[in-house]
Amino acid sequence: MGLSLADVNYRGPARGLQSSPQKIVNPRKIVAHIALLIPNLRGGGAERITLRITDGLVNLGHHVDIVLFEPAVKFNGEIPANARLLVLCGRNVAQASNNFPRSALWCDERAPLTLLAQLAAAMGSNRLRLLMLRPKIATYVLRLIPYIERERPDIIFANLPRMEYAALLAARTLSPPPPPIVPVVHSVFGQNSRQSRRRRLLFPKAAHVVAVSHGVAENICATSGVAKDCITTIQNPAYSPHIARLAQSHPDHHWFTDSGPPIVLGVGRLVPDKDFLTLLEAFHLVRTKHTCRLLILGEGRVRRALERRVRKLGISDHVSMPGWAENPYAFMSRVSLFALSSRREGFPTVLVEALACGCPSVSTDCPAGPSEILEAPELLAPVGDPKTLAQVMLQALRRPWDRMALQAKAEQFSVRRAALEYDRLISDISV
């Protein structure tokens, strides 16, 4: 479907939402009805970035639907007021928190189950048929089809692998021409990974692909067989002016009320890819030469393993893991160093956010993202190398920093810049 101009056929609010998005003329004079798909807003970099992209596109005058499939929100205060929030599942009081946005539209509608059998039969690939049989993907497909048929968005951006699969599979059932499907790829995967194998099957049906960093774009070409001219790199809008306001809040942790040693900060999900075990090992080495403390914000399935390692290293009095923090910026603005220890990233939003708070930062040189942000080899350490990471951390802790220069560097990755690049892509796809 080609994009309409200012009189785009946007169906407006439904089922209880009282106001439609405000129209603001954008530079290209094109107003599109855009759907941004993401499983939930439970917390994470991709989820927060989706909200910032929404805000930027709304401010350019586009009509934006944030489409969720699970009733979980941890960024309630960051949902743009002029966007529609749709939840494609039944309202479950046990799952939906009390602070779930009241303006959310609950669409408990799904395509007939028989459609899955028809879709599977029409597919020439055994792998695609197996993918269709996965319960969660099948549920997403059945719930997404009625939304697309009813709303007919002009373009669909699918964030994270599950949304890529659901959107591209659902498009196969729609009467031609379906809305353009544009996967937004947030991470890198190996050649033989499950995600890469699926992408080789599904991405030929995508209208285009967005990569959140140059490293991700290279990975997509190498592992998914997508041509370079079908990929656009749009670095994440990790910088937002409201970070400065949130950074003024006082962090809820007793270390910030004492006059103790400097604090090193780590932020992220406690999962293997974030490799906080390497950060713990590096911190243990740093402490032999520089008195400091380590604070890790986040939750995840490797918490117990990290706690065991802390005890084994004998650093329990110097490490704190208080859990997930809705406002990590209050911490970032007051610590001496931020350290990212990931094995792989796409575009580590948290690294730019730390710089935006004027926080000196170091990172592992994982395949995509950190080197594009820091642009300084002396601030990078090889993946999984605690000894070198400790050396990089020590150098950063001892070095004088111009915090205003760090903030200026972060401003390169603004919401407006990313929104204008998305706007340009939307216009190009409509031609």
N, C-alpha and C positions, 0 to 999 in steps of 0.2 A: 504493500500500500504506500503510495507516495504521500509525503507530508503536505498538509494543507497550510494555507497562510493564516492570517490573523483570525479568520473565521473558521478555524479548525473545528471539526465536529466533536467537541469534548462533551461528554454526557453529564458532567458536573456531579455534584454530591448526590448520594443515594443512601437510603436506609439510615437516615438520622443525622447525617453531617449537614450542618446548617450554612456553611459558607464555601464558596468555590475559590480556587486559587486566584490571587490578585494578578491582573495582567500588567506586565511591565515590558515595554518594547525592547527587544534585544537587537544587537548590532545587525543581524542578517534579516530582520523583519519576518522571521519564520517562527510560528508558535506551534509546538508539537505536543501531542499527548504522549508522555513517556512513562513506561513502566519499569521500575527498578526492582528486580526480584532478589530476595535474600531469604534464607530459611527462617531467621528470627533476628531479634535485636538483643540477644542474651548478653552480649559483651564481647568485644574483640575489635581488632583493627579494621577488618573489612566492613563490619557493621557500622562503626563510627564514620568511616570514609563514605559509605553509602548515604548517610544522613547529610554529610557536608556537600556531596555532589548534588543531592536533592535541593539543598538550600541554594547552591549556586545556580542551578537550572531554573528554580522557581523565581529567583531574582532577575533572571534574564527573560522572564515572561512565559516560560513553558508551564504546562500543566503536568504535574508529576504524581504518579501513584507509587507509594512504597508498598510492595506486595510481600506479605509474610505468609508463612505456612504453619507456623507454630506460635502460640500466644505467649511469647516471652520478650520482655522489654526491660533493658537496664539503662537506656539512654532517653528516658521520657522527656527530660528537659531540653534535649537537643533536636527533637523532631520538629521540622519547620511547620509553622502554623498554617501556611498556605498550601501544604501538600496533603494529599489524601493518604491515610494509612488504612490499608485493607488487610484483613486476616482471613485467609482462605481455609477456615476450619470452623467447627462449632465452638461456641463460647463455653469454655469449661472453667467454672469458677475455681475448681481446685488447682488449675494450672495458671490462670490469668491472675496476676497480682492485683492488689487493691489499687495500686497507682497506675494501672494500665490506662492509657489515654482514653478519655470518654468519647472522643470524636472518632475512634476507630470504627471501621465498618466490618462487621462479621458476616462473611459470605459462606455459609454452610451448604455449598452446592457442589455437586460432582457429576461428571459424565457417567453414563451407564458402564457398569463393569464389563459388559460385552464388548465395549470399544477396545479394551486392552487386547482381547483375543483377536479382534479384527486387525489391530495395529501390528501385533506380533506376527500374524499370518502374512501381512503385507511386506514384512521386512525380509530382505534377502540374507541377512547376517545372523548366524546362530548367536553371536556375542550380543547383538542388539536385542534379540529375543530374550536372552538370559537377563540382560539389564532391565527389560520391561517387567520381568517377573519379580524383581526385588521389591518387597512390600512398600518401603518408604518412597522409592522413585515412582512406583505405580500410583501411589496415593497422590503425590505431587502432580503427576500428569493428569489424573482424573479431575483434580480440583482446578488446575490451571486452564484446561480447555474451556470450561464455561465462562471463566473470567475473560479470556481473549475473545471469545465469540460475542460476548455481551458488550464489552467495552471497546474492542478493536483499537488498541493503542497504536500509534503510528510507528513506534519502535520499542523494542524490549531489550533492556540490558540485564543480563543474567549473571549474578555474582556468586562465586564459589561453585565447585564442581556439581553438586546436586542440582543446583538451579540450571546450570548449563544443560545437563542431561534432560531434565524435565522440560525445559523450554524447547529444545531442539526436537525432542520426541513428540511433544504436543503439537508442534508446528506441522508434523507429518499428517495429522488428522484434519487440518483446517482446510476449508475451501480456498482455492487459490485466488489471489496471492495472499499468503499469511503475512503478518507484520514481520519486518526484518528482526532477526534474533542476533544480538551481539553479545557473546560471552565476554565478561570482564575477568581476566585471569590475574589472580593475586599472588601466585606462588610458582615455584619451579618444581618439576618432577623429572624423574629419570626416564630414559628411553623405554624401559620395559615395565614401568609402573602401570598400575591399573588405570590411573587417570590418563596417562598418555595413550594407552591402547584405546580407551574409549573415545578420546578426542580424535584420534586418527579415523575413527568410524563416523563421528558425528559432526566434526567441525567443517567438513565440506558443505554442509547445509547451512552454515552460519553466513549471515550477510557480511560480517566483518568481525574482527577480534580486537579487543582493547587489552593491551599489556600495561601493567602499572609501573614498569621500569624497563629500561633497555635490556637488562639482563633477562627479564621474563620474556621479552619479545624474542631474544635469541634462543631461549629455551623452547618456546613454542615452535619456532621454525625447525629446530633440531629434532624435537621429539614427536611433534604432531603433524608434520608435513604441510603446514600452512605456509603459503607463499608470503614473502616479506611485504609485498604491496597490499596484502589483505590484513595486515596488522598495523595498528596505530598505537604508539606508546603515549600514554597520558599519565604522568607521574601523579601519585596520590596527592590530593589537597590536604596535606598533613598539618599545614599551618592555618590557624583560624584566629582572628582578632580576639575572640572570647577567651582564648587560652590565657592571655595576660590578666583578664579579670578573675578567672578561676584560680590562677596562680597566687593571687593575693590572699586567698583563704588560708587559715592556719591548719596544717596537717594534724590529723587525729592520731598522734603517736607521741609517747612520753619522751622519746629521744630528742624531740624538737623543743623541749622545755628545760633540758639540762645543758650543761656546758661541757658535754662529753666530746670524744674524738670526732673527726670528720666522718661523714656518712657516704657510702657508695650505694647507689640505687640500681636495682634491676626491676623491670616491669614486664609482665607477660603471662600467658597461660602456662601453668606448670605441666608441660608436656615435653616429650623427648626432643622434639625439634628445637625448642628454645634452649636446651642444653644448659640448664642452671647448675648441673653437676660440675661442668667445666668452670663456671663462674665461682662456685664454692671452692674448688681446688685453687683457682687463681687467687681468690681473696685470702685463702689460708697462706699462700706464699707472700702476698703483699704485706700481711700483718707481721711477718718476720722482719720487715724493714721500715714499715710505716704504720703507726697506730691508727686504726680506723674501724668502722663498723659497717655491716652490710645489711641493707633492708631490701627485701624482695616482695613486691606487690603482685598478687595474682593467685589463682586457684587452678587446680587440675589434678590429674590422676597420678602424678609422680610426687605428690607432696610427701607421702610417707618415706619414699626413697630419699628425698632430699633431707628430711629431718633425721633419718638414720645416718646419712653422710655427715651432717653437721655435728652430731654427737660423736661419731668416730674420729673426726678431725679435731675434736676438743674445742670447738669455737661457738658453743651454744650461747655463751654470754655476749657474743659479739655479732650474732646473726638473728634477725627477726623476720618472720614471714606472716604478717597480720592478715593476709587474704586480699581479695579484690577490692580496689578503691575506685569509687565513681569519679573522684577528682584527683588523679595522680599528679596534676600540675602543681598542686600545693606542695607536694613532696619535691618535685623536680626543681622548683625555684629555690629550695633551701638546702639541697645536698651539695657535696663537693664534686661528685662525679656520677655520671650515668654510664652503665656498662651493658652492652648487648652481647649475648654469648651464643646466638642462634647458629644452628647447623645449616639452615636454609631459610630464606625470606623471599618475598616478592618485592615489596617496598616497605621497609619497616617504619611505619608511621610514627611509632613511639620514639624513634631516633630524632626525627624532625621536631616532635613535640618537646623533647628534652632541650634541644637547641633553642626553641621558641621561648623557653623559660630561662634562657641564659645559662643553661647547665652544660659544663664541659662534658664531652661524650666520647666514648671509645666503642669499638665493635670488633667482632670477628669478621673476617673478609669472606662471608658466605656468598654463594653464587650470584645473588641479585640484590641490589639495593644499597647496602651500606657504603660501598666505595663511590657510588653516584652521589650520595648525600654528603659524606664527610670530605671527599676529594683530598685526602691527606693520608698517604701510606703509613706514616708514623702513628696514626690513630687506629690502625687495623692490625689484627693478629690472625694467624691461620685458624681455621675451624678445628675445635677439639684439642687445642694446644694450650693448656693452662699456664705453662711456664712463660710462653711468649705473651699471652694475654696479661699475666701479672706484670711483666716488664712494661707493657704499654700502659697499664693502669698506673703504675708507679710514676712513670714519666708525666702522665697527665695530672696526677695529684700534686706533683712538685712544680708544675709549670704555671706561670701567671697567665690569666685568661682575660680577654676583653669580652665581657658578657654581652655588651651591646652588639659587637660584631657577630657573635653567635646567633643572636636574635635576628639580625639582618640576613644572615645566611638562611635561616628557617623561612623567612618571608618569601623566598623564591618559590616555595611550594604552596602557593596560596589557593584558596577556594575559587577566587575569581579566575585565576589563570586556568585551572583545571576545567571550570565550567565553560569558559570560552572555547577550550579545545574540544570538549564534548559537543558544544553547540556547532562548531565547525564540522565535526564528524557527522552529526545528525543532518546537517544541510547537504553534505557530500553524498550521504547514503540516499537522500531523498531525490537526488538528480537522476 
